Amino acid sequence: MAATGAKRVGVIGAGMVGVCTASWLQRDGHKAFLIEAGEPGHGASFGNAGCFNGSSVTPVSMPGVINNVPRWLFDPLGPLSLRWSYLPAIAPWLLRFIRAGTPEGVRVQARALRPLVGPTLEALRPLVSAAGAEDLVHRLGHLYVYRSTESLAKDRLAWELRRENGVEIDEFDADELRQLEPALSRDYVRGVLVRENGHTSNPLGLVERLLAQFLRSGGELVHARAHGFRLEGRRLAAIQTDTGDLPADAAIVCAGVYSTPLAAALGDRVPLETERGYHLMISNPEIMPRIPTADADGKFVATPMDTGLRFAGTVELAGLAAPPDWRRARMLLVQGRKMLSGLAASHPEESISVWMGHRPSLPDSLPVLGRSSATPDVVYAFGHGHVGMTAAPMTGKIVADLVTGRPPAIDIAPFAAGRFG
Ligand SMILES: Cc1cc2nc3c(=O)[nH]c(=O)nc-3n(C[C@H](O)[C@H](O)[C@H](O)COP(=O)(O)OP(=O)(O)OC[C@H]3O[C@@H](n4cnc5c(N)ncnc54)[C@H](O)[C@@H]3O)c2cc1C
């Protein structure tokens, strides 16, 4: 229960982060309500790969990243691409991104991330069991597969960072890999299994079930777009929305990639960018991997979902406004067929669906998590980039700590909004 008395707390954004946060606040005795401008769970939380990877401590910007930028610009269908027309707009973010990828920097970032992502399944479990959503969450591990020993060697630092942060792995050669995952193409010669990881077989379904439990337990969902905060001195009086002011003792910004203007309304300027990602699903595939399987070179994951086989991933730096480049989703199918050779060479169009979503990303691959500079009553919880599903349960717990007045369970100094100066 709340140590400093129950508060009325508005949580802006009903994606995975917002719903987990509202749920943890409610469990702490607060009167939480969610404010959602669209459909709950239909942002980035809708179409991701569904992985709860506590091992995901490796930042996107790694040492030497600058050497890859020309390739991103010239290969629009590559695993990472950067649209020429967006280059001027993204240049400041890109510079920070490149600067973040020093050998010392990535070690600091990995150390900061591990306590946020490592306990993901433990922090999710109470919410899942209250919601009766156990059938949607599985702890079967995560497999990374490589087509050559050289490509595994290229990932050496990433595996070092995981090991340094207590992640245990099992390595497999080609024959062992075949036994572990018979669906995989024989082109793969190395595999690394992280047993501690889990996944959801329905990301949207999971958000919806957690939300339903939150509402059953007395939570509210307000359909409105938040655009600012009414302060009285340094205290929050109300959250301003397009349907009027909503009085609140505290507000939590969980609006994913759309959080920038809300932070700016309180004078905090954060370099938040979209790392656009795609998925392609086959509703009735001939085969599926048993567990989420990542093609390390292709930067995509094949996840067995309740509704079919999902290939998800890749990064496109092209901003919020540009229309999706569906060729990128189609590339996932080309690559997926190479990964799982038992898949048919063609599928009827009605069994294929595609999606594009916006990962909310800071240049150093760390979220913004902590109090605003204008008032202690507004807490930021956004910018989880590639690991938002995974980090959501612990993020919710930490926000509940802050609102209730307990010291946060982990060190959140690395996640400060003001870290970019
Ligand atoms: C292809 C792809 C694969 C991924 N795979 C994984 C994975 O396997 N594991 C993992 O951990 N992460 C993964 N991610 C990342 C993950 O999906 C995101 O980090 C996460 O979903 C972000 O959740 P969120 O709640 O912050 O944002 P969202 O899910 O985007 O939710 C934000 C919500 O806020 C609402 N909103 C915005 N502005 C306002 C406003 N002003 N007022 C009211 N409401 C507002 C939006 O409508 C939206 O519903 C992947 C992402 C992509 C694109």
Ligand as a Chemical Component Dictionary entry (heavy atoms), coordinates in Angstrom:
data_LIG
# 
_chem_comp.id                   LIG 
_chem_comp.type                 NON-POLYMER 
_chem_comp.pdbx_formal_charge   0 
_chem_comp.three_letter_code    LIG 
# 
loop_
_chem_comp_atom.comp_id 
_chem_comp_atom.atom_id 
_chem_comp_atom.alt_atom_id 
_chem_comp_atom.type_symbol 
_chem_comp_atom.charge 
_chem_comp_atom.model_Cartn_x 
_chem_comp_atom.model_Cartn_y 
_chem_comp_atom.model_Cartn_z 
_chem_comp_atom.pdbx_ordinal 
LIG C1  C1  C 0 9.657  -4.331 -35.083 1  
LIG C2  C2  C 0 9.775  -4.161 -33.602 2  
LIG C3  C3  C 0 10.121 -5.255 -32.806 3  
LIG C4  C4  C 0 10.251 -5.100 -31.437 4  
LIG N1  N1  N 0 10.525 -6.201 -30.670 5  
LIG C5  C5  C 0 10.611 -6.077 -29.321 6  
LIG C6  C6  C 0 10.822 -7.202 -28.510 7  
LIG O1  O1  O 0 10.867 -8.330 -28.994 8  
LIG N2  N2  N 0 10.963 -7.022 -27.168 9  
LIG C7  C7  C 0 10.900 -5.784 -26.601 10 
LIG O2  O2  O 0 11.081 -5.658 -25.400 11 
LIG N3  N3  N 0 10.645 -4.676 -27.339 12 
LIG C8  C8  C 0 10.491 -4.806 -28.680 13 
LIG N4  N4  N 0 10.237 -3.711 -29.453 14 
LIG C9  C9  C 0 10.139 -2.399 -28.803 15 
LIG C10 C10 C 0 8.790  -2.224 -28.131 16 
LIG O3  O3  O 0 7.752  -2.589 -28.997 17 
LIG C11 C11 C 0 8.610  -0.772 -27.681 18 
LIG O4  O4  O 0 9.750  -0.312 -27.002 19 
LIG C12 C12 C 0 7.427  -0.677 -26.726 20 
LIG O5  O5  O 0 6.273  -1.252 -27.310 21 
LIG C13 C13 C 0 7.161  0.770  -26.341 22 
LIG O6  O6  O 0 6.011  0.757  -25.513 23 
LIG P1  P1  P 0 5.343  2.095  -25.047 24 
LIG O7  O7  O 0 4.203  1.724  -24.182 25 
LIG O8  O8  O 0 6.390  3.017  -24.532 26 
LIG O9  O9  O 0 4.850  2.787  -26.404 27 
LIG P2  P2  P 0 3.536  2.512  -27.351 28 
LIG O10 O10 O 0 3.231  1.063  -27.355 29 
LIG O11 O11 O 0 3.849  3.165  -28.614 30 
LIG O12 O12 O 0 2.403  3.228  -26.539 31 
LIG C14 C14 C 0 2.306  4.624  -26.426 32 
LIG C15 C15 C 0 0.834  4.971  -26.353 33 
LIG O13 O13 O 0 0.708  6.357  -26.025 34 
LIG C16 C16 C 0 -0.389 6.881  -26.739 35 
LIG N5  N5  N 0 -0.180 8.323  -26.818 36 
LIG C17 C17 C 0 0.812  8.978  -27.454 37 
LIG N6  N6  N 0 0.715  10.311 -27.246 38 
LIG C18 C18 C 0 -0.355 10.489 -26.441 39 
LIG C19 C19 C 0 -0.953 11.654 -25.854 40 
LIG N7  N7  N 0 -0.450 12.872 -26.067 41 
LIG N8  N8  N 0 -2.060 11.489 -25.092 42 
LIG C20 C20 C 0 -2.577 10.246 -24.872 43 
LIG N9  N9  N 0 -2.045 9.113  -25.400 44 
LIG C21 C21 C 0 -0.934 9.243  -26.171 45 
LIG C22 C22 C 0 -0.294 6.177  -28.093 46 
LIG O14 O14 O 0 -1.548 6.221  -28.779 47 
LIG C23 C23 C 0 0.112  4.778  -27.670 48 
LIG O15 O15 O 0 -1.006 3.939  -27.468 49 
LIG C24 C24 C 0 10.069 -3.840 -30.842 50 
LIG C25 C25 C 0 9.694  -2.748 -31.631 51 
LIG C26 C26 C 0 9.531  -2.904 -32.999 52 
LIG C27 C27 C 0 9.097  -1.731 -33.822 53 
# 
loop_
_chem_comp_bond.comp_id 
_chem_comp_bond.atom_id_1 
_chem_comp_bond.atom_id_2 
_chem_comp_bond.value_order 
_chem_comp_bond.pdbx_ordinal 
LIG C1  C2  SING 1  
LIG C2  C3  SING 2  
LIG C2  C26 DOUB 3  
LIG C3  C4  DOUB 4  
LIG C4  N1  SING 5  
LIG C4  C24 SING 6  
LIG N1  C5  DOUB 7  
LIG C5  C6  SING 8  
LIG C5  C8  SING 9  
LIG C6  O1  DOUB 10 
LIG C6  N2  SING 11 
LIG N2  C7  SING 12 
LIG C7  O2  DOUB 13 
LIG C7  N3  SING 14 
LIG N3  C8  DOUB 15 
LIG C8  N4  SING 16 
LIG N4  C9  SING 17 
LIG N4  C24 SING 18 
LIG C9  C10 SING 19 
LIG C10 O3  SING 20 
LIG C10 C11 SING 21 
LIG C11 O4  SING 22 
LIG C11 C12 SING 23 
LIG C12 O5  SING 24 
LIG C12 C13 SING 25 
LIG C13 O6  SING 26 
LIG O6  P1  SING 27 
LIG P1  O7  DOUB 28 
LIG P1  O8  SING 29 
LIG P1  O9  SING 30 
LIG O9  P2  SING 31 
LIG P2  O10 DOUB 32 
LIG P2  O11 SING 33 
LIG P2  O12 SING 34 
LIG O12 C14 SING 35 
LIG C14 C15 SING 36 
LIG C15 O13 SING 37 
LIG C15 C23 SING 38 
LIG O13 C16 SING 39 
LIG C16 N5  SING 40 
LIG C16 C22 SING 41 
LIG N5  C17 SING 42 
LIG N5  C21 SING 43 
LIG C17 N6  DOUB 44 
LIG N6  C18 SING 45 
LIG C18 C19 SING 46 
LIG C18 C21 DOUB 47 
LIG C19 N7  SING 48 
LIG C19 N8  DOUB 49 
LIG N8  C20 SING 50 
LIG C20 N9  DOUB 51 
LIG N9  C21 SING 52 
LIG C22 O14 SING 53 
LIG C22 C23 SING 54 
LIG C23 O15 SING 55 
LIG C24 C25 DOUB 56 
LIG C25 C26 SING 57 
LIG C26 C27 SING 58 
# 
